[in-house]
Amino acid sequence: MSTTEGWIDVMNDAIDSVAIDMQPIVENNVYWSFFFMVFIFFGNFLILNLFTGVVCDTYNNEKEILGKNYLLSDH
């Protein structure tokens, strides 16, 4: 769900859910929508932070390996 593919269908199924072995009721519990929106927001925010951290860490490692004039060199 954190990949944001098909999360709306899962959210609609959760909102319509009632109990085990019970037929779904349309918009039974709309508070699930808040849970899903918060999950999508923080899930994507966390993934973005992890990706940014890896990119920055890799850049710093390469900078240490190649020296302080990494950006000024004539590669």
N, C-alpha and C positions, 0 to 999 in steps of 0.2 A: 504494500500500500504506500510505502514511503517513496516509491518510484513514481507516484502519481498516475499510474496506469490503471484505469478501471476503479479508482477509489470511490467515485460517486455511486456506482452500482452497489458496492459493499456498504457504503453509508446508508443508502436507501433501504437495503435489506436489514440493517441494524435498527433503523428508525421504525420499520414495520414489525420488528420481532416482538413476540409476546412471551412465550414460554416454550419449553420442550414439548413436542407433539401437539402444538396448538397452531391454528391457522393464523397467518399474519394479519394485522389490522393496519390499515393505511395510516401513516403518521401517528403511530401509537405513542412514541416517546421521542419528541423532537430534540431533547437535550443531548442525544447521541450526536447530533450534527455539530454541536460545540466541541465535543470530544474529538471528532474527526478533524475539524478545522484546526484545533490546537495541535493535534498530532502531526498534521501535514506541515504546519508552520514550523514547529520545533524540530521535526524530523529533517526537513530540508535545511533548516538553519544549521543543525548539527553536522550534516553531511557536507555542507558548504564550508564550515569551519575546519573540518578534518581535511578536506581537499586543499584548502588554502594553507593549512599548517604543513602539509607534506610538500607543497610547492615551495614555500619559504624555507623549510629545512633543507631541501635539496639544493636550492639556490645558495644558501649559506655554506653548505658542504663543498660545492663546486668553487665558490669564491675562496675558501680556505685552501683548496688544492691548487688552484691556478694562481693564487697570489692576490694582493690587494688591488692591482691594476686590471682586474678582470674585465670591467666594462670599458676601459680605455685602450685595451690591446687591439692590434690590427689583425684579428683572426680572419 
